[in-house]
């Protein structure tokens, strides 16, 4: 008699298949539960992204998010060299577009998430009044003016454009000190390494910087629109956790956090 002709053996085989399928499902769920999303994020998102990740992990306890902060230009170069990230949030939407063109980002999974602003920030202990506008950078007690490095930081390029717009760039060249990214630029002026700084509004309105200093919002007509975008990279292709996270960022809670930190929603 054939093996499968026996009713008892058929039942045993069915039970064995059921157990195997159950174990496979459990294993699959455990893998998903322990999954980690790796994100490269422009430094202007520092406080906002930390808040987004806290809220996301609270509502999705099985998914962990690990964020690296830096300048958009540096991340662009690192990703092209094989840096292992799932998602790239850039302060300049052109970088994700280039990565998509060059095959490092997934086609059709690129999105504009916000528009940034720059501000002039000075410590509260300073005699400078930022509400008098950018012209205060010419004052003699401004020995050092911090901006992000315009070679690879979009906020640095915006700062240069604004200074040029007001006819100030050539006059302050000797005062400029450059942060590697916009977070380091904010740190320079916050710690006294610079007397004033042009930084991201999203950093200026954080509780610590609001407590330590005053800022003036630089008119947007003085610099190019800071369109910010993300792209899903090849490492994140097809991952359900990545889709879930981006859905959260684009949802009501994510958008509110971005708005609370001074970003304009597209």
Secondary structure, 3 states (H helix, E strand, C coil): CCHHHCHHHHHHHHHHHHHHHHHHHHHHHHHHHCCEEEEEEEHHHHHHHHHHHHHHHHHCCCCEEEEEEECHHHHHHHHHCCCCCCEEEECCHHHHHHHHHCCCEEEEEEEEEEEECEEEEEECCCCCCHHHCHHHHHCCCCCCEEEECCCCCHHHHHHHHHHHHCCCHHHHHHHEEEECCHHHHHHHHHCCCCCEEEEEHHHHCCHHHHHHEEEEECCHHHCCCEEEEEEEEHHHCCCHHHHHHHHHHHCHHHHHHHHHCCCECC
